[in-house]
Amino acid sequence: MSLRQQHQHHHAAASELRLPADIDWHMLDKSKFFLLGAALFSGVSATLYPVVVLKTRQQVMVAASPPQSCTTLGLNILRREGVRGLYKGFTTSLTGTIPARALYMSTLEVTKASVASLATKAGGMSEPAAAAVANAAAGLTASIAAQLVWTPIDVVSQRLMVQGGGASACSTTRYAGGLDAFKIIVRTEGFQGLYRGFGMSILTYAPSNAFWWASYCVAQRSMWMSLGYRGGASSCSDNNILPPAAPSSAVVVGVQGLSAAVAGGVSALVTTPFDTIKTRLQVLGNEEGGGGVGRPPSITQTVQSLVQEGGWKACYRGLGPRWASMSMSATIMITTYEFLKRLSAKSQE
């Protein structure tokens, strides 16, 4: 058997064992990809939304209110507001999640394929290095594109999240719902009010996404190597690392999930201060934020306010739920995303 035939045989065996394929953008059925993606990621968003609510309320607690653990805060919300309190703003959030996710996924895949090809052919990089760079560039670009859609939705949904939160909610404005919040924000703050914290969102999510995708790529490769799986990987996809005995589906999903959790946890640690500042910029009223009546607070004023309230550690408010949220969402997202790509792949004759 020739080397080429052996290589084809390895790929055929991997396919029979349902190893995740390295499915590029051109191999996807786009209609199925976006339709199934909207359904799958809506379910993921619904599952993780209560953790996001807890994180947001912790981040906007005023100095006068006693600090509350994530568990205490959650129980207090359930006691005062019921389960609905953990899903405030969810409908608004979901409305923005679907188009933002579609834009994110398409930008991610197109950029990843383009940069990987450019890095190997024009840049002369090794294929593993090119894959890591391509993942980082794709995460960065996709995040910036998605924030154009997501930031206004984020502003509205987060204000709904903290509404009725007692001492943890600083803004005195009350909204009847997402549409009402949208109208009031535009009327009182102008269209730019919907993009409060946009710069911080980019600083928070763009580097975080770039770091996450690159970390996921490296972590996954390292885990396969530590498990004794060797091979000339052309990218960080699982099926390109072909061991003597192909791993089971459970092992593949386990490596994917653990790699995603590690990358998500480290990203949370690095970016939480940016996320705290962004959240307060988006949620706090002008007076509470220190910007003066009719003038939103600046980033500097927001940081000064945080430090005055609790020192530099105040910038890490909500780290616990954010760490949990990012680790869980990363694990669920990547396994769901890989599953989505396999479901959406065109039949390969």
C-alpha positions, 0 to 999 in steps of 0.5 A: 500500500502506498503512502497516499493510500495509507493516508486515505485509509487513516482518514476513512477509519477516522470517519468511520469512528465519527471523529470530528472532521476538519470542515471548512467554510466551503464544505458547509450547507449554509442554510442548514448551518445558520438554521441549526445554529440559531436553534442550538445556540438559543438553547445554550443562551437560555441555559447560561443566562441566569449566570450572566444575570448574577455576574451583571448584578454583582458588577454593578453593586454600589459601595453602600450595599453589603457584598453578596456571594453568587449563591446568596444573590441568586437566592435573593433574586429567587425570593424577591422576583422568582425564576423570572428574575433570573431571565430578565432581558432574555427575550431582548438578548435572544433577539440579538443573539441570533443575528450576532451569532450568524455574523460571528460564525460566518466571519470566523470561518471565512477568516480562519480559512483565508488567514491559514492559507495566507500564512502557510503559502505566503508567510512560510509558517509551519501548518500548526503555527499557521493554524494557531495564528488563523484561529486568533485572527478569526476570533478577533475579527469575528468578535469585532463584527459581532459587537456591531450587532451585539452591543446595543442588545447588550446595553438594553438587556443588561439594564433589564437584568439589574432592574428591580435588583434593589441595592445592586441596581444603580439606575433609577429608570424603570423599563416596561420591556426591551422595546421600551428600554430601547426607546428611552435610551435613544430619547434620553441619550441619543443613538450613541447611548445604545453603544455605551461601552462599545470601545470597552466591549471591543477591548474585552471581547476581541482580544479575549476571542483571539486569545481563546481560539489560539489557546483552545488550538494549543491546549487541544494539541497539547492534550492529544500529545500528552495522551500519546496521540502523535501525527503530523497535524495540519491544523488543530482539528482533532481528526488531523492528529491520527494516533495508532488507535483512533480515540473514541467519540467520548475521548474526542468530546472530552478533549474538546470540552476540557480544552475549551474550559481551560481556554475559557477560564484563563480568558475570564481571568485576563478580561474580567476587569475590562468586562466589569468596566464595560458593564458599569459604563453600559448600566449605570446612570449618568449621575451614579457613574460620575459623569454629571447630569446629561453626560455619561461617565468616562472610562477613567471616572468608572475605574476611579469609582470602582477603586474608591468602592473596593480597591483594585479587587473591585475590578474583579467583581463577578469573577466567580460567575464569569469564570463559571459562565465562560468555562461552561459556555466555552465547553458547551459552545465548542462541542455544540459548534463542532456538532453543528458543523458536522450536521451542516456538512455537505455530502462528500462524494 
